[in-house]
Amino acid sequence: MLPSSIEFRLPLKKILQFLPLATCSRRLCGCTSENLSSRKFHAKERFVSCLQACTDIRLLRKIHARIFTHGLGDISYLRSKLLNCYAKFGGLAESRWVFHKIVNKNVALWNSGIVSYFRAGHFEEVLMLYLNIKYKGIGVASSAINFGLKSCMELMNIEFGRSVHVDAFKVGLNDDRFIGSSLIALYFKFGSIKDAERAFIEIIDKDVVAYTAMVTGYAEFTDFNARGAFEIVTFMHREGLNANRVTLVSLLQAAGHLREFGKGRSVHCYALRRLIGVSDEVLLTSLVDMYAKCGAISIAASVLRQTKKRTVASWNALIARLSQLGQSSEALKYFCLMKQGNNLFPDSVTLANVLSACSNRNLVQHTTSLHAYIMRRNIQLDEVLTTTLIELYSKCYKMKRARILFDHLICRDTIVYNVMISGYLHNGLVEEAINIFSDMIREAARPNFATVVSLLSAFADVGDARIGRWVHGIVFRYGLELDLDVSNLIMHMYAKCGQIKNVKMIFDLITDKDLVSWTVMMMGYVNIGLADEATAMFQKMQRTGEEPDSSVIVTLLQAHAQLGSSEPVKEIHGYIYRTCLVEDIATMNSLIITYAKCGRIDVAEAVFNGMTGRELASWNTMIAAYGIHGYCTQVLEMFSQMQRENLKPDVLTFSSVLSACSHAGLVEEGWHIFSSMNSDYLVAPQEEHYNCMVDLLGRAGQLEEAYNLVKCSPLRDRASAMRTLLAACKVHKNTKLGELIGQELLDLEPQVSGTYALMSNVYAQSGNWNEAAKVWTTARQRGLAKIPGYSLVELRSYKIQK
């Protein structure tokens, strides 16, 4: 027999060597019952010590086998120990088998199993045991209810939690302060404040733990509900109970969320007076975090400096807040100070915050340096740190480095997929984003709202309805279409792609429509020229009782700008004044351009002059309004007035001014303004500016100069400028140049029917009818047809007074 003096000193494998099967069998044979009982007792004790010293499931299975070979498999105490060990090492199958072998109506044994599974993190097993206790009629004890509620919190299962609450009420345990505290935590986790308050009221003998559970629950909210934490503490003090360390930490969290510097400082003073948490790391970190969130960075830094034992968490709180405030230089400074401290090394959270600070300033060199620091220190790249690095490299247009980091990740979650998709879209790599999304679906990573937002916004911008429908199908597969915001995004995508039938179908399926839904539907009609349908949709919205906001009004104005009727615009103008929308710049700018398109430039001018805070966008709108009516003199005067008022023109300003010069035939003025864009205002000419200059030179008959300008321009897409020049060749009867431009244009746009129409007109005007016919024959063979033009006429009815 193993001497007791060395029983616990030898390694576990050595202990097992003292228990061979054959030797044990020989010793037990022929022994008296007392000796046999004594040997079994000592063997059981040795196995208990083996189980306590066990470090992995492989060794645990060996011990389990030895227990059986020694004939000790029926001892409940050993089975209970085996159950705990198997649960601890994740051996669910073995733990279930052991539990079913020892199952009986002993409540303590069932509770022991529940506690073991909970501590091992097997929360589903906890709930299964809880259901079995109820089914077998064993009787629900307080520990089973308590750990059942905690498991519901971990599994985010509010319905099961409510049923446990009912069981607690039936057995009269709902007034227990420990169970009540768990109920409060459960309901707060799901944002059910009223249920949490009811659970708190049910507790008869409320102590600091129960009050602190309420304070902690309120402190988790980041909105005005966090004020409830301070109200509860007031009631707590009236009951003669003093706050403890956990209470103060929660109050500091609430003060930080509310940005209540005064309340947070009061909590700090209370802790100093009561000598609570003087050297507590969690409390000191909460103080730094609270002061930083309240904007008192200097006080947060002072608290950190005065702390004798600084922790990584306290440095993280300060650096994180500096990064969120955009104070990147300060965040980097404190990061350097942290590295200079004794025995303190940044963790993944620290580095993620510092990398976020670098992204705020787009500091590529710091990103590379930090990445190199991580590699030199052999810091493990976890999911948070890797995701931050991927996001940062994406913003810095370093997608190859981001992809290398992504490929090295073993476990990829939805967040890192979203970051990669957003990164590719940010860099204009739509195909790669689609491929990553396909990989995400194949890897069974569930898309969420952020995934859908990124993809639908990108496909709406490129106008790709085919891929948009594919994303729509995936959204439907995962049930995300039930989210109103997602449905609105899908509508927006189809509207941008001109798929108005799909927009209307989704719109009709939405039961609780909001203003965004109505706005997207109206905008869809406006985009394809169905202004009457847009105004009819607005009238339907009014009948539902929805009050239009500025976005709805802007869309409605765009519809009436297409219709060209000024009378309804006057009614909208009155509504804008009644609802105080005159302060909204976008609404007033839309009103100006709508009046101009409806022929009332005088009213548009009056609206502009009546605006108090005129920004650059308002000046651009008024210049465009004058340009619509061909008032080139007023356009140039406003352009000069902008310079006198030190308003720097932008891309839109130059587009409107050059367009006005083009319509007025002011070649010299147009050339002067076009040349000054880059030299005087540092605005690079874009496609629309070259188009305006080509139109200006084409109208003036300077076709060779216009053609040379297009050829020398840095534009990638020259089709629009070439089309304008071809139309000018028709006007000035320059068939030779028109034929040359037409052939180039047909190579660029073989599927645009307007190009064939222009080419045909050029040949027809020069009398070359055979070539004109050939052009239309080619167009018909390609399935193209000329789009007929149309005119809008406003019909007004007048009453004749007798």
Buried (B, 14 or more C-beta within 10 A) or exposed (E): EBEEEEBEEBEBEEBBEBBEEEEBEEEBEEEEEEEBEEBBEBBBEBBBBBBEBBEEBEBBBBBBEBBEBBBBBEBEEBBBBBBBBBBBBEBBEBBBBBBEEBBEEEBEBBBBBBBBBBEBEBBEBBBBBBEBBBEEEBEBBBBBBBBBBBBBBEBEBBEBBBBBBEBBEEEEBBBBBBBBBBBBBBBBBBEBBEBBBBBBEBBEEBBBBBBBBBBBBBBBBEEEBBBBBBEBBEEBEEEEBEBBBBBBBBBBBBBBBBEBBEBBBBBBEBBEEBEBBEEBBBBBBBBBBBBBBBEBBEBBBEBBEEBEEBBBBBBBBBBBBBBBBEBBEBBBEBBEBBEEEEEBEBBBBBBBBBBBBBBBBEBBEBBBEBBEBBEEEEBEBBBBBBBBBBBBBBBBBBBEBBBEBBEEBEEBBBBBBBBBBBBBBBBEBBEBBBEBBEBBBEEEBEBBEBBBBBBBBBBBEBEBBEBBBBBBEBBEEBEBBEBBBBBBBBBBBBBBBBBBEBBBEBBEEBEEBEBBBBBBBBBBBBBBEBBEBBBBBBEEBEEEEBEBBBBBBBBBBBBBBBBBBBEBBBEBBEEBEEBEBBEBBBBBBBBBBBBBBBBBBEBBBEBBEEBEEBEBBBBBBBBBBBBBBEBBEBBBEBBEEBEEEEBEBBBBBBBBBBBBBBBBEBBEBBBEBBEEBEEEBEBEBBBBBBBBBBBBBBBBBBBEBBBEBBEEBEBEEBBBBBBBBBBBBBBBEBBEBBBBBBEBBBEBBEEBBBBBBBBBBBBBBBEBEEBBEBBBEBBEEEEBEEEEEEEEEEEEEEEEEE
